[in-house]
Amino acid sequence: MTPRPDDQARNELRDLVAQANERREKEHERIETDFWQETDRLQKRYHGAQQDIADVLGVKRNQVLRQTKRYRAVDQDAGTAAD
């Protein structure tokens, strides 16, 4: 049987788990951003691509539009505003 932890061990464990959770959340956000930015590029391949993407993902076309706008790269927004 393992010994009961003291307060220092508990605090250390909590800190380590909190750090691991923070890394996980940051990585999740990075992956989500990459996915929707790539989807934004793909939906411009041909007329109707947005609907095809929505069908593959099992969501409504409007959801694809909202998510791609939300995660759109800043440089893409500047490029479209200049046009």
mmCIF file of the N, C-alpha and C atoms, coordinates in Angstrom:
data_MODEL
# 
_entry.id   MODEL 
# 
loop_
_atom_site.group_PDB 
_atom_site.id 
_atom_site.type_symbol 
_atom_site.label_atom_id 
_atom_site.label_alt_id 
_atom_site.label_comp_id 
_atom_site.label_asym_id 
_atom_site.label_entity_id 
_atom_site.label_seq_id 
_atom_site.pdbx_PDB_ins_code 
_atom_site.Cartn_x 
_atom_site.Cartn_y 
_atom_site.Cartn_z 
_atom_site.occupancy 
_atom_site.B_iso_or_equiv 
_atom_site.pdbx_formal_charge 
_atom_site.auth_seq_id 
_atom_site.auth_comp_id 
_atom_site.auth_asym_id 
_atom_site.auth_atom_id 
_atom_site.pdbx_PDB_model_num 
ATOM 1   N N  . MET A 1 1  ? 0.848   -1.175 0.000   1.00 0.00 ? 1  MET A N  1 
ATOM 2   C CA . MET A 1 1  ? 0.000   0.000  0.000   1.00 0.00 ? 1  MET A CA 1 
ATOM 3   C C  . MET A 1 1  ? 0.898   1.244  0.000   1.00 0.00 ? 1  MET A C  1 
ATOM 4   N N  . THR A 1 2  ? 0.566   2.204  -0.865  1.00 0.00 ? 2  THR A N  1 
ATOM 5   C CA . THR A 1 2  ? 1.362   3.417  -0.931  1.00 0.00 ? 2  THR A CA 1 
ATOM 6   C C  . THR A 1 2  ? 1.053   4.311  0.265   1.00 0.00 ? 2  THR A C  1 
ATOM 7   N N  . PRO A 1 3  ? 2.048   5.086  0.688   1.00 0.00 ? 3  PRO A N  1 
ATOM 8   C CA . PRO A 1 3  ? 1.832   5.953  1.854   1.00 0.00 ? 3  PRO A CA 1 
ATOM 9   C C  . PRO A 1 3  ? 0.863   7.084  1.534   1.00 0.00 ? 3  PRO A C  1 
ATOM 10  N N  . ARG A 1 4  ? 0.247   7.585  2.579   1.00 0.00 ? 4  ARG A N  1 
ATOM 11  C CA . ARG A 1 4  ? -0.654  8.723  2.411   1.00 0.00 ? 4  ARG A CA 1 
ATOM 12  C C  . ARG A 1 4  ? 0.183   9.957  2.068   1.00 0.00 ? 4  ARG A C  1 
ATOM 13  N N  . PRO A 1 5  ? -0.321  10.800 1.144   1.00 0.00 ? 5  PRO A N  1 
ATOM 14  C CA . PRO A 1 5  ? 0.460   11.968 0.752   1.00 0.00 ? 5  PRO A CA 1 
ATOM 15  C C  . PRO A 1 5  ? 0.391   13.071 1.800   1.00 0.00 ? 5  PRO A C  1 
ATOM 16  N N  . ASP A 1 6  ? 1.454   13.863 1.845   1.00 0.00 ? 6  ASP A N  1 
ATOM 17  C CA . ASP A 1 6  ? 1.415   15.043 2.710   1.00 0.00 ? 6  ASP A CA 1 
ATOM 18  C C  . ASP A 1 6  ? 0.915   16.234 1.871   1.00 0.00 ? 6  ASP A C  1 
ATOM 19  N N  . ASP A 1 7  ? 0.766   17.372 2.513   1.00 0.00 ? 7  ASP A N  1 
ATOM 20  C CA . ASP A 1 7  ? 0.226   18.547 1.816   1.00 0.00 ? 7  ASP A CA 1 
ATOM 21  C C  . ASP A 1 7  ? 1.122   18.981 0.663   1.00 0.00 ? 7  ASP A C  1 
ATOM 22  N N  . GLN A 1 8  ? 2.430   18.867 0.836   1.00 0.00 ? 8  GLN A N  1 
ATOM 23  C CA . GLN A 1 8  ? 3.355   19.271 -0.213  1.00 0.00 ? 8  GLN A CA 1 
ATOM 24  C C  . GLN A 1 8  ? 3.170   18.386 -1.456  1.00 0.00 ? 8  GLN A C  1 
ATOM 25  N N  . ALA A 1 9  ? 3.037   17.098 -1.247  1.00 0.00 ? 9  ALA A N  1 
ATOM 26  C CA . ALA A 1 9  ? 2.847   16.174 -2.368  1.00 0.00 ? 9  ALA A CA 1 
ATOM 27  C C  . ALA A 1 9  ? 1.527   16.458 -3.080  1.00 0.00 ? 9  ALA A C  1 
ATOM 28  N N  . ARG A 1 10 ? 0.495   16.737 -2.333  1.00 0.00 ? 10 ARG A N  1 
ATOM 29  C CA . ARG A 1 10 ? -0.799  17.053 -2.930  1.00 0.00 ? 10 ARG A CA 1 
ATOM 30  C C  . ARG A 1 10 ? -0.739  18.345 -3.750  1.00 0.00 ? 10 ARG A C  1 
ATOM 31  N N  . ASN A 1 11 ? -0.110  19.370 -3.181  1.00 0.00 ? 11 ASN A N  1 
ATOM 32  C CA . ASN A 1 11 ? 0.011   20.644 -3.886  1.00 0.00 ? 11 ASN A CA 1 
ATOM 33  C C  . ASN A 1 11 ? 0.838   20.491 -5.156  1.00 0.00 ? 11 ASN A C  1 
ATOM 34  N N  . GLU A 1 12 ? 1.901   19.723 -5.065  1.00 0.00 ? 12 GLU A N  1 
ATOM 35  C CA . GLU A 1 12 ? 2.738   19.486 -6.239  1.00 0.00 ? 12 GLU A CA 1 
ATOM 36  C C  . GLU A 1 12 ? 1.947   18.750 -7.325  1.00 0.00 ? 12 GLU A C  1 
ATOM 37  N N  . LEU A 1 13 ? 1.193   17.750 -6.929  1.00 0.00 ? 13 LEU A N  1 
ATOM 38  C CA . LEU A 1 13 ? 0.376   16.999 -7.871  1.00 0.00 ? 13 LEU A CA 1 
ATOM 39  C C  . LEU A 1 13 ? -0.662  17.908 -8.532  1.00 0.00 ? 13 LEU A C  1 
ATOM 40  N N  . ARG A 1 14 ? -1.328  18.739 -7.755  1.00 0.00 ? 14 ARG A N  1 
ATOM 41  C CA . ARG A 1 14 ? -2.325  19.664 -8.310  1.00 0.00 ? 14 ARG A CA 1 
ATOM 42  C C  . ARG A 1 14 ? -1.686  20.611 -9.324  1.00 0.00 ? 14 ARG A C  1 
ATOM 43  N N  . ASP A 1 15 ? -0.500  21.134 -8.993  1.00 0.00 ? 15 ASP A N  1 
ATOM 44  C CA . ASP A 1 15 ? 0.192   22.043 -9.907  1.00 0.00 ? 15 ASP A CA 1 
ATOM 45  C C  . ASP A 1 15 ? 0.558   21.335 -11.210 1.00 0.00 ? 15 ASP A C  1 
ATOM 46  N N  . LEU A 1 16 ? 1.050   20.116 -11.113 1.00 0.00 ? 16 LEU A N  1 
ATOM 47  C CA . LEU A 1 16 ? 1.444   19.366 -12.303 1.00 0.00 ? 16 LEU A CA 1 
ATOM 48  C C  . LEU A 1 16 ? 0.243   19.040 -13.184 1.00 0.00 ? 16 LEU A C  1 
ATOM 49  N N  . VAL A 1 17 ? -0.850  18.672 -12.562 1.00 0.00 ? 17 VAL A N  1 
ATOM 50  C CA . VAL A 1 17 ? -2.064  18.370 -13.329 1.00 0.00 ? 17 VAL A CA 1 
ATOM 51  C C  . VAL A 1 17 ? -2.606  19.643 -13.968 1.00 0.00 ? 17 VAL A C  1 
ATOM 52  N N  . ALA A 1 18 ? -2.585  20.749 -13.265 1.00 0.00 ? 18 ALA A N  1 
ATOM 53  C CA . ALA A 1 18 ? -3.051  22.028 -13.821 1.00 0.00 ? 18 ALA A CA 1 
ATOM 54  C C  . ALA A 1 18 ? -2.190  22.434 -15.014 1.00 0.00 ? 18 ALA A C  1 
ATOM 55  N N  . GLN A 1 19 ? -0.884  22.247 -14.931 1.00 0.00 ? 19 GLN A N  1 
ATOM 56  C CA . GLN A 1 19 ? 0.016   22.566 -16.047 1.00 0.00 ? 19 GLN A CA 1 
ATOM 57  C C  . GLN A 1 19 ? -0.274  21.667 -17.252 1.00 0.00 ? 19 GLN A C  1 
ATOM 58  N N  . ALA A 1 20 ? -0.461  20.390 -17.007 1.00 0.00 ? 20 ALA A N  1 
ATOM 59  C CA . ALA A 1 20 ? -0.766  19.455 -18.089 1.00 0.00 ? 20 ALA A CA 1 
ATOM 60  C C  . ALA A 1 20 ? -2.095  19.816 -18.747 1.00 0.00 ? 20 ALA A C  1 
ATOM 61  N N  . ASN A 1 21 ? -3.073  20.185 -17.956 1.00 0.00 ? 21 ASN A N  1 
ATOM 62  C CA . ASN A 1 21 ? -4.376  20.580 -18.488 1.00 0.00 ? 21 ASN A CA 1 
ATOM 63  C C  . ASN A 1 21 ? -4.265  21.849 -19.326 1.00 0.00 ? 21 ASN A C  1 
ATOM 64  N N  . GLU A 1 22 ? -3.472  22.798 -18.879 1.00 0.00 ? 22 GLU A N  1 
ATOM 65  C CA . GLU A 1 22 ? -3.272  24.039 -19.632 1.00 0.00 ? 22 GLU A CA 1 
ATOM 66  C C  . GLU A 1 22 ? -2.613  23.753 -20.982 1.00 0.00 ? 22 GLU A C  1 
ATOM 67  N N  . ARG A 1 23 ? -1.614  22.878 -21.008 1.00 0.00 ? 23 ARG A N  1 
ATOM 68  C CA . ARG A 1 23 ? -0.966  22.495 -22.263 1.00 0.00 ? 23 ARG A CA 1 
ATOM 69  C C  . ARG A 1 23 ? -1.971  21.834 -23.202 1.00 0.00 ? 23 ARG A C  1 
ATOM 70  N N  . ARG A 1 24 ? -2.818  20.970 -22.641 1.00 0.00 ? 24 ARG A N  1 
ATOM 71  C CA . ARG A 1 24 ? -3.827  20.283 -23.442 1.00 0.00 ? 24 ARG A CA 1 
ATOM 72  C C  . ARG A 1 24 ? -4.797  21.280 -24.065 1.00 0.00 ? 24 ARG A C  1 
ATOM 73  N N  . GLU A 1 25 ? -5.260  22.249 -23.299 1.00 0.00 ? 25 GLU A N  1 
ATOM 74  C CA . GLU A 1 25 ? -6.194  23.245 -23.809 1.00 0.00 ? 25 GLU A CA 1 
ATOM 75  C C  . GLU A 1 25 ? -5.563  24.103 -24.894 1.00 0.00 ? 25 GLU A C  1 
ATOM 76  N N  . LYS A 1 26 ? -4.310  24.498 -24.709 1.00 0.00 ? 26 LYS A N  1 
ATOM 77  C CA . LYS A 1 26 ? -3.613  25.293 -25.726 1.00 0.00 ? 26 LYS A CA 1 
ATOM 78  C C  . LYS A 1 26 ? -3.443  24.489 -27.011 1.00 0.00 ? 26 LYS A C  1 
ATOM 79  N N  . GLU A 1 27 ? -3.082  23.236 -26.873 1.00 0.00 ? 27 GLU A N  1 
ATOM 80  C CA . GLU A 1 27 ? -2.897  22.383 -28.048 1.00 0.00 ? 27 GLU A CA 1 
ATOM 81  C C  . GLU A 1 27 ? -4.226  22.155 -28.758 1.00 0.00 ? 27 GLU A C  1 
ATOM 82  N N  . HIS A 1 28 ? -5.285  21.969 -27.999 1.00 0.00 ? 28 HIS A N  1 
ATOM 83  C CA . HIS A 1 28 ? -6.613  21.791 -28.593 1.00 0.00 ? 28 HIS A CA 1 
ATOM 84  C C  . HIS A 1 28 ? -6.991  23.034 -29.401 1.00 0.00 ? 28 HIS A C  1 
ATOM 85  N N  . GLU A 1 29 ? -6.757  24.206 -28.843 1.00 0.00 ? 29 GLU A N  1 
ATOM 86  C CA . GLU A 1 29 ? -7.085  25.451 -29.539 1.00 0.00 ? 29 GLU A CA 1 
ATOM 87  C C  . GLU A 1 29 ? -6.249  25.594 -30.807 1.00 0.00 ? 29 GLU A C  1 
ATOM 88  N N  . ARG A 1 30 ? -4.979  25.215 -30.760 1.00 0.00 ? 30 ARG A N  1 
ATOM 89  C CA . ARG A 1 30 ? -4.118  25.292 -31.936 1.00 0.00 ? 30 ARG A CA 1 
ATOM 90  C C  . ARG A 1 30 ? -4.625  24.355 -33.034 1.00 0.00 ? 30 ARG A C  1 
ATOM 91  N N  . ILE A 1 31 ? -4.983  23.146 -32.656 1.00 0.00 ? 31 ILE A N  1 
ATOM 92  C CA . ILE A 1 31 ? -5.484  22.172 -33.628 1.00 0.00 ? 31 ILE A CA 1 
ATOM 93  C C  . ILE A 1 31 ? -6.804  22.640 -34.220 1.00 0.00 ? 31 ILE A C  1 
ATOM 94  N N  . GLU A 1 32 ? -7.678  23.157 -33.392 1.00 0.00 ? 32 GLU A N  1 
ATOM 95  C CA . GLU A 1 32 ? -8.974  23.655 -33.860 1.00 0.00 ? 32 GLU A CA 1 
ATOM 96  C C  . GLU A 1 32 ? -8.772  24.809 -34.846 1.00 0.00 ? 32 GLU A C  1 
ATOM 97  N N  . THR A 1 33 ? -7.852  25.713 -34.517 1.00 0.00 ? 33 THR A N  1 
ATOM 98  C CA . THR A 1 33 ? -7.548  26.838 -35.400 1.00 0.00 ? 33 THR A CA 1 
ATOM 99  C C  . THR A 1 33 ? -7.002  26.344 -36.733 1.00 0.00 ? 33 THR A C  1 
ATOM 100 N N  . ASP A 1 34 ? -6.044  25.419 -36.687 1.00 0.00 ? 34 ASP A N  1 
ATOM 101 C CA . ASP A 1 34 ? -5.471  24.862 -37.921 1.00 0.00 ? 34 ASP A CA 1 
ATOM 102 C C  . ASP A 1 34 ? -6.553  24.206 -38.787 1.00 0.00 ? 34 ASP A C  1 
ATOM 103 N N  . PHE A 1 35 ? -7.424  23.436 -38.155 1.00 0.00 ? 35 PHE A N  1 
ATOM 104 C CA . PHE A 1 35 ? -8.478  22.744 -38.890 1.00 0.00 ? 35 PHE A CA 1 
ATOM 105 C C  . PHE A 1 35 ? -9.394  23.727 -39.614 1.00 0.00 ? 35 PHE A C  1 
ATOM 106 N N  . TRP A 1 36 ? -9.880  24.743 -38.901 1.00 0.00 ? 36 TRP A N  1 
ATOM 107 C CA . TRP A 1 36 ? -10.841 25.659 -39.510 1.00 0.00 ? 36 TRP A CA 1 
ATOM 108 C C  . TRP A 1 36 ? -10.182 26.596 -40.518 1.00 0.00 ? 36 TRP A C  1 
ATOM 109 N N  . GLN A 1 37 ? -8.906  26.919 -40.332 1.00 0.00 ? 37 GLN A N  1 
ATOM 110 C CA . GLN A 1 37 ? -8.214  27.720 -41.339 1.00 0.00 ? 37 GLN A CA 1 
ATOM 111 C C  . GLN A 1 37 ? -8.008  26.912 -42.613 1.00 0.00 ? 37 GLN A C  1 
ATOM 112 N N  . GLU A 1 38 ? -7.682  25.640 -42.474 1.00 0.00 ? 38 GLU A N  1 
ATOM 113 C CA . GLU A 1 38 ? -7.547  24.770 -43.650 1.00 0.00 ? 38 GLU A CA 1 
ATOM 114 C C  . GLU A 1 38 ? -8.899  24.594 -44.334 1.00 0.00 ? 38 GLU A C  1 
ATOM 115 N N  . THR A 1 39 ? -9.950  24.437 -43.552 1.00 0.00 ? 39 THR A N  1 
ATOM 116 C CA . THR A 1 39 ? -11.301 24.315 -44.104 1.00 0.00 ? 39 THR A CA 1 
ATOM 117 C C  . THR A 1 39 ? -11.682 25.584 -44.850 1.00 0.00 ? 39 THR A C  1 
ATOM 118 N N  . ASP A 1 40 ? -11.289 26.729 -44.318 1.00 0.00 ? 40 ASP A N  1 
ATOM 119 C CA . ASP A 1 40 ? -11.568 27.998 -44.989 1.00 0.00 ? 40 ASP A CA 1 
ATOM 120 C C  . ASP A 1 40 ? -10.898 28.041 -46.363 1.00 0.00 ? 40 ASP A C  1 
ATOM 121 N N  . ARG A 1 41 ? -9.666  27.565 -46.442 1.00 0.00 ? 41 ARG A N  1 
ATOM 122 C CA . ARG A 1 41 ? -8.981  27.516 -47.737 1.00 0.00 ? 41 ARG A CA 1 
ATOM 123 C C  . ARG A 1 41 ? -9.661  26.524 -48.681 1.00 0.00 ? 41 ARG A C  1 
ATOM 124 N N  . LEU A 1 42 ? -10.062 25.375 -48.153 1.00 0.00 ? 42 LEU A N  1 
ATOM 125 C CA . LEU A 1 42 ? -10.662 24.336 -48.984 1.00 0.00 ? 42 LEU A CA 1 
ATOM 126 C C  . LEU A 1 42 ? -12.025 24.735 -49.538 1.00 0.00 ? 42 LEU A C  1 
ATOM 127 N N  . GLN A 1 43 ? -12.781 25.509 -48.780 1.00 0.00 ? 43 GLN A N  1 
ATOM 128 C CA . GLN A 1 43 ? -14.121 25.866 -49.241 1.00 0.00 ? 43 GLN A CA 1 
ATOM 129 C C  . GLN A 1 43 ? -14.093 26.813 -50.433 1.00 0.00 ? 43 GLN A C  1 
ATOM 130 N N  . LYS A 1 44 ? -12.930 27.342 -50.747 1.00 0.00 ? 44 LYS A N  1 
ATOM 131 C CA . LYS A 1 44 ? -12.797 28.253 -51.888 1.00 0.00 ? 44 LYS A CA 1 
ATOM 132 C C  . LYS A 1 44 ? -12.359 27.527 -53.153 1.00 0.00 ? 44 LYS A C  1 
ATOM 133 N N  . ARG A 1 45 ? -12.261 26.212 -53.093 1.00 0.00 ? 45 ARG A N  1 
ATOM 134 C CA . ARG A 1 45 ? -11.780 25.440 -54.248 1.00 0.00 ? 45 ARG A CA 1 
ATOM 135 C C  . ARG A 1 45 ? -12.754 25.443 -55.413 1.00 0.00 ? 45 ARG A C  1 
ATOM 136 N N  . TYR A 1 46 ? -14.036 25.391 -55.126 1.00 0.00 ? 46 TYR A N  1 
ATOM 137 C CA . TYR A 1 46 ? -15.043 25.415 -56.189 1.00 0.00 ? 46 TYR A CA 1 
ATOM 138 C C  . TYR A 1 46 ? -16.383 25.833 -55.602 1.00 0.00 ? 46 TYR A C  1 
ATOM 139 N N  . HIS A 1 47 ? -17.272 26.280 -56.481 1.00 0.00 ? 47 HIS A N  1 
ATOM 140 C CA . HIS A 1 47 ? -18.606 26.687 -56.056 1.00 0.00 ? 47 HIS A CA 1 
ATOM 141 C C  . HIS A 1 47 ? -19.347 25.468 -55.486 1.00 0.00 ? 47 HIS A C  1 
ATOM 142 N N  . GLY A 1 48 ? -19.835 25.595 -54.280 1.00 0.00 ? 48 GLY A N  1 
ATOM 143 C CA . GLY A 1 48 ? -20.547 24.497 -53.634 1.00 0.00 ? 48 GLY A CA 1 
ATOM 144 C C  . GLY A 1 48 ? -19.685 23.697 -52.680 1.00 0.00 ? 48 GLY A C  1 
ATOM 145 N N  . ALA A 1 49 ? -18.407 24.045 -52.573 1.00 0.00 ? 49 ALA A N  1 
ATOM 146 C CA . ALA A 1 49 ? -17.506 23.299 -51.691 1.00 0.00 ? 49 ALA A CA 1 
ATOM 147 C C  . ALA A 1 49 ? -17.921 23.422 -50.226 1.00 0.00 ? 49 ALA A C  1 
ATOM 148 N N  . GLN A 1 50 ? -18.425 24.580 -49.845 1.00 0.00 ? 50 GLN A N  1 
ATOM 149 C CA . GLN A 1 50 ? -18.847 24.763 -48.457 1.00 0.00 ? 50 GLN A CA 1 
ATOM 150 C C  . GLN A 1 50 ? -19.936 23.756 -48.080 1.00 0.00 ? 50 GLN A C  1 
ATOM 151 N N  . GLN A 1 51 ? -20.883 23.530 -48.964 1.00 0.00 ? 51 GLN A N  1 
ATOM 152 C CA . GLN A 1 51 ? -21.935 22.544 -48.696 1.00 0.00 ? 51 GLN A CA 1 
ATOM 153 C C  . GLN A 1 51 ? -21.358 21.139 -48.637 1.00 0.00 ? 51 GLN A C  1 
ATOM 154 N N  . ASP A 1 52 ? -20.429 20.834 -49.520 1.00 0.00 ? 52 ASP A N  1 
ATOM 155 C CA . ASP A 1 52 ? -19.796 19.515 -49.502 1.00 0.00 ? 52 ASP A CA 1 
ATOM 156 C C  . ASP A 1 52 ? -19.031 19.296 -48.196 1.00 0.00 ? 52 ASP A C  1 
ATOM 157 N N  . ILE A 1 53 ? -18.345 20.327 -47.728 1.00 0.00 ? 53 ILE A N  1 
ATOM 158 C CA . ILE A 1 53 ? -17.627 20.239 -46.447 1.00 0.00 ? 53 ILE A CA 1 
ATOM 159 C C  . ILE A 1 53 ? -18.619 20.007 -45.317 1.00 0.00 ? 53 ILE A C  1 
ATOM 160 N N  . ALA A 1 54 ? -19.714 20.752 -45.319 1.00 0.00 ? 54 ALA A N  1 
ATOM 161 C CA . ALA A 1 54 ? -20.747 20.591 -44.284 1.00 0.00 ? 54 ALA A CA 1 
ATOM 162 C C  . ALA A 1 54 ? -21.293 19.169 -44.283 1.00 0.00 ? 54 ALA A C  1 
ATOM 163 N N  . ASP A 1 55 ? -21.493 18.608 -45.476 1.00 0.00 ? 55 ASP A N  1 
ATOM 164 C CA . ASP A 1 55 ? -22.000 17.240 -45.575 1.00 0.00 ? 55 ASP A CA 1 
ATOM 165 C C  . ASP A 1 55 ? -21.011 16.235 -44.977 1.00 0.00 ? 55 ASP A C  1 
ATOM 166 N N  . VAL A 1 56 ? -19.737 16.417 -45.275 1.00 0.00 ? 56 VAL A N  1 
ATOM 167 C CA . VAL A 1 56 ? -18.705 15.511 -44.747 1.00 0.00 ? 56 VAL A CA 1 
ATOM 168 C C  . VAL A 1 56 ? -18.640 15.597 -43.222 1.00 0.00 ? 56 VAL A C  1 
ATOM 169 N N  . LEU A 1 57 ? -18.744 16.812 -42.694 1.00 0.00 ? 57 LEU A N  1 
ATOM 170 C CA . LEU A 1 57 ? -18.650 17.017 -41.243 1.00 0.00 ? 57 LEU A CA 1 
ATOM 171 C C  . LEU A 1 57 ? -19.956 16.727 -40.513 1.00 0.00 ? 57 LEU A C  1 
ATOM 172 N N  . GLY A 1 58 ? -21.047 16.622 -41.265 1.00 0.00 ? 58 GLY A N  1 
ATOM 173 C CA . GLY A 1 58 ? -22.333 16.353 -40.631 1.00 0.00 ? 58 GLY A CA 1 
ATOM 174 C C  . GLY A 1 58 ? -22.900 17.556 -39.897 1.00 0.00 ? 58 GLY A C  1 
ATOM 175 N N  . VAL A 1 59 ? -22.622 18.757 -40.444 1.00 0.00 ? 59 VAL A N  1 
ATOM 176 C CA . VAL A 1 59 ? -23.139 19.987 -39.847 1.00 0.00 ? 59 VAL A CA 1 
ATOM 177 C C  . VAL A 1 59 ? -23.837 20.802 -40.933 1.00 0.00 ? 59 VAL A C  1 
ATOM 178 N N  . LYS A 1 60 ? -24.465 21.877 -40.527 1.00 0.00 ? 60 LYS A N  1 
ATOM 179 C CA . LYS A 1 60 ? -25.109 22.783 -41.487 1.00 0.00 ? 60 LYS A CA 1 
ATOM 180 C C  . LYS A 1 60 ? -24.055 23.675 -42.129 1.00 0.00 ? 60 LYS A C  1 
ATOM 181 N N  . ARG A 1 61 ? -24.350 24.128 -43.319 1.00 0.00 ? 61 ARG A N  1 
ATOM 182 C CA . ARG A 1 61 ? -23.428 24.996 -44.052 1.00 0.00 ? 61 ARG A CA 1 
ATOM 183 C C  . ARG A 1 61 ? -23.107 26.262 -43.260 1.00 0.00 ? 61 ARG A C  1 
ATOM 184 N N  . ASN A 1 62 ? -24.106 26.783 -42.554 1.00 0.00 ? 62 ASN A N  1 
ATOM 185 C CA . ASN A 1 62 ? -23.918 27.986 -41.749 1.00 0.00 ? 62 ASN A CA 1 
ATOM 186 C C  . ASN A 1 62 ? -22.879 27.764 -40.644 1.00 0.00 ? 62 ASN A C  1 
ATOM 187 N N  . GLN A 1 63 ? -22.839 26.562 -40.103 1.00 0.00 ? 63 GLN A N  1 
ATOM 188 C CA . GLN A 1 63 ? -21.851 26.246 -39.068 1.00 0.00 ? 63 GLN A CA 1 
ATOM 189 C C  . GLN A 1 63 ? -20.437 26.325 -39.634 1.00 0.00 ? 63 GLN A C  1 
ATOM 190 N N  . VAL A 1 64 ? -20.251 25.839 -40.844 1.00 0.00 ? 64 VAL A N  1 
ATOM 191 C CA . VAL A 1 64 ? -18.941 25.929 -41.494 1.00 0.00 ? 64 VAL A CA 1 
ATOM 192 C C  . VAL A 1 64 ? -18.574 27.397 -41.674 1.00 0.00 ? 64 VAL A C  1 
ATOM 193 N N  . LEU A 1 65 ? -19.514 28.200 -42.138 1.00 0.00 ? 65 LEU A N  1 
ATOM 194 C CA . LEU A 1 65 ? -19.275 29.624 -42.336 1.00 0.00 ? 65 LEU A CA 1 
ATOM 195 C C  . LEU A 1 65 ? -18.871 30.308 -41.027 1.00 0.00 ? 65 LEU A C  1 
ATOM 196 N N  . ARG A 1 66 ? -19.618 30.054 -39.972 1.00 0.00 ? 66 ARG A N  1 
ATOM 197 C CA . ARG A 1 66 ? -19.320 30.691 -38.679 1.00 0.00 ? 66 ARG A CA 1 
ATOM 198 C C  . ARG A 1 66 ? -17.961 30.291 -38.144 1.00 0.00 ? 66 ARG A C  1 
ATOM 199 N N  . GLN A 1 67 ? -17.654 29.002 -38.212 1.00 0.00 ? 67 GLN A N  1 
ATOM 200 C CA . GLN A 1 67 ? -16.381 28.536 -37.669 1.00 0.00 ? 67 GLN A CA 1 
ATOM 201 C C  . GLN A 1 67 ? -15.195 29.042 -38.498 1.00 0.00 ? 67 GLN A C  1 
ATOM 202 N N  . THR A 1 68 ? -15.337 29.072 -39.815 1.00 0.00 ? 68 THR A N  1 
ATOM 203 C CA . THR A 1 68 ? -14.226 29.561 -40.627 1.00 0.00 ? 68 THR A CA 1 
ATOM 204 C C  . THR A 1 68 ? -14.020 31.058 -40.414 1.00 0.00 ? 68 THR A C  1 
ATOM 205 N N  . LYS A 1 69 ? -15.092 31.802 -40.218 1.00 0.00 ? 69 LYS A N  1 
ATOM 206 C CA . LYS A 1 69 ? -14.945 33.229 -39.901 1.00 0.00 ? 69 LYS A CA 1 
ATOM 207 C C  . LYS A 1 69 ? -14.285 33.411 -38.534 1.00 0.00 ? 69 LYS A C  1 
ATOM 208 N N  . ARG A 1 70 ? -14.685 32.602 -37.585 1.00 0.00 ? 70 ARG A N  1 
ATOM 209 C CA . ARG A 1 70 ? -14.161 32.709 -36.224 1.00 0.00 ? 70 ARG A CA 1 
ATOM 210 C C  . ARG A 1 70 ? -12.663 32.447 -36.178 1.00 0.00 ? 70 ARG A C  1 
ATOM 211 N N  . TYR A 1 71 ? -12.206 31.469 -36.935 1.00 0.00 ? 71 TYR A N  1 
ATOM 212 C CA . TYR A 1 71 ? -10.799 31.074 -36.881 1.00 0.00 ? 71 TYR A CA 1 
ATOM 213 C C  . TYR A 1 71 ? -9.982  31.598 -38.055 1.00 0.00 ? 71 TYR A C  1 
ATOM 214 N N  . ARG A 1 72 ? -10.571 32.428 -38.872 1.00 0.00 ? 72 ARG A N  1 
ATOM 215 C CA . ARG A 1 72 ? -9.880  32.946 -40.052 1.00 0.00 ? 72 ARG A CA 1 
ATOM 216 C C  . ARG A 1 72 ? -8.590  33.643 -39.649 1.00 0.00 ? 72 ARG A C  1 
ATOM 217 N N  . ALA A 1 73 ? -7.539  33.408 -40.404 1.00 0.00 ? 73 ALA A N  1 
ATOM 218 C CA . ALA A 1 73 ? -6.245  34.017 -40.125 1.00 0.00 ? 73 ALA A CA 1 
ATOM 219 C C  . ALA A 1 73 ? -6.329  35.524 -40.308 1.00 0.00 ? 73 ALA A C  1 
ATOM 220 N N  . VAL A 1 74 ? -5.605  36.248 -39.494 1.00 0.00 ? 74 VAL A N  1 
ATOM 221 C CA . VAL A 1 74 ? -5.629  37.710 -39.530 1.00 0.00 ? 74 VAL A CA 1 
ATOM 222 C C  . VAL A 1 74 ? -5.149  38.215 -40.882 1.00 0.00 ? 74 VAL A C  1 
ATOM 223 N N  . ASP A 1 75 ? -4.118  37.582 -41.460 1.00 0.00 ? 75 ASP A N  1 
ATOM 224 C CA . ASP A 1 75 ? -3.606  38.019 -42.749 1.00 0.00 ? 75 ASP A CA 1 
ATOM 225 C C  . ASP A 1 75 ? -4.623  37.808 -43.864 1.00 0.00 ? 75 ASP A C  1 
ATOM 226 N N  . GLN A 1 76 ? -5.500  36.814 -43.740 1.00 0.00 ? 76 GLN A N  1 
ATOM 227 C CA . GLN A 1 76 ? -6.553  36.602 -44.738 1.00 0.00 ? 76 GLN A CA 1 
ATOM 228 C C  . GLN A 1 76 ? -7.584  37.719 -44.655 1.00 0.00 ? 76 GLN A C  1 
ATOM 229 N N  . ASP A 1 77 ? -7.917  38.147 -43.425 1.00 0.00 ? 77 ASP A N  1 
ATOM 230 C CA . ASP A 1 77 ? -8.876  39.230 -43.256 1.00 0.00 ? 77 ASP A CA 1 
ATOM 231 C C  . ASP A 1 77 ? -8.334  40.531 -43.844 1.00 0.00 ? 77 ASP A C  1 
ATOM 232 N N  . ALA A 1 78 ? -7.063  40.810 -43.632 1.00 0.00 ? 78 ALA A N  1 
ATOM 233 C CA . ALA A 1 78 ? -6.455  42.025 -44.160 1.00 0.00 ? 78 ALA A CA 1 
ATOM 234 C C  . ALA A 1 78 ? -6.425  41.990 -45.680 1.00 0.00 ? 78 ALA A C  1 
ATOM 235 N N  . GLY A 1 79 ? -6.176  40.819 -46.245 1.00 0.00 ? 79 GLY A N  1 
ATOM 236 C CA . GLY A 1 79 ? -6.137  40.671 -47.697 1.00 0.00 ? 79 GLY A CA 1 
ATOM 237 C C  . GLY A 1 79 ? -7.492  40.884 -48.334 1.00 0.00 ? 79 GLY A C  1 
ATOM 238 N N  . THR A 1 80 ? -8.550  40.423 -47.700 1.00 0.00 ? 80 THR A N  1 
ATOM 239 C CA . THR A 1 80 ? -9.887  40.599 -48.274 1.00 0.00 ? 80 THR A CA 1 
ATOM 240 C C  . THR A 1 80 ? -10.380 42.014 -48.059 1.00 0.00 ? 80 THR A C  1 
ATOM 241 N N  . ALA A 1 81 ? -9.943  42.681 -47.005 1.00 0.00 ? 81 ALA A N  1 
ATOM 242 C CA . ALA A 1 81 ? -10.378 44.056 -46.754 1.00 0.00 ? 81 ALA A CA 1 
ATOM 243 C C  . ALA A 1 81 ? -9.728  45.013 -47.753 1.00 0.00 ? 81 ALA A C  1 
ATOM 244 N N  . ALA A 1 82 ? -8.522  44.686 -48.236 1.00 0.00 ? 82 ALA A N  1 
ATOM 245 C CA . ALA A 1 82 ? -7.831  45.544 -49.186 1.00 0.00 ? 82 ALA A CA 1 
ATOM 246 C C  . ALA A 1 82 ? -8.420  45.422 -50.586 1.00 0.00 ? 82 ALA A C  1 
ATOM 247 N N  . ASP A 1 83 ? -9.105  44.317 -50.880 1.00 0.00 ? 83 ASP A N  1 
ATOM 248 C CA . ASP A 1 83 ? -9.643  44.100 -52.225 1.00 0.00 ? 83 ASP A CA 1 
ATOM 249 C C  . ASP A 1 83 ? -10.844 44.936 -52.523 1.00 0.00 ? 83 ASP A C  1 
# 
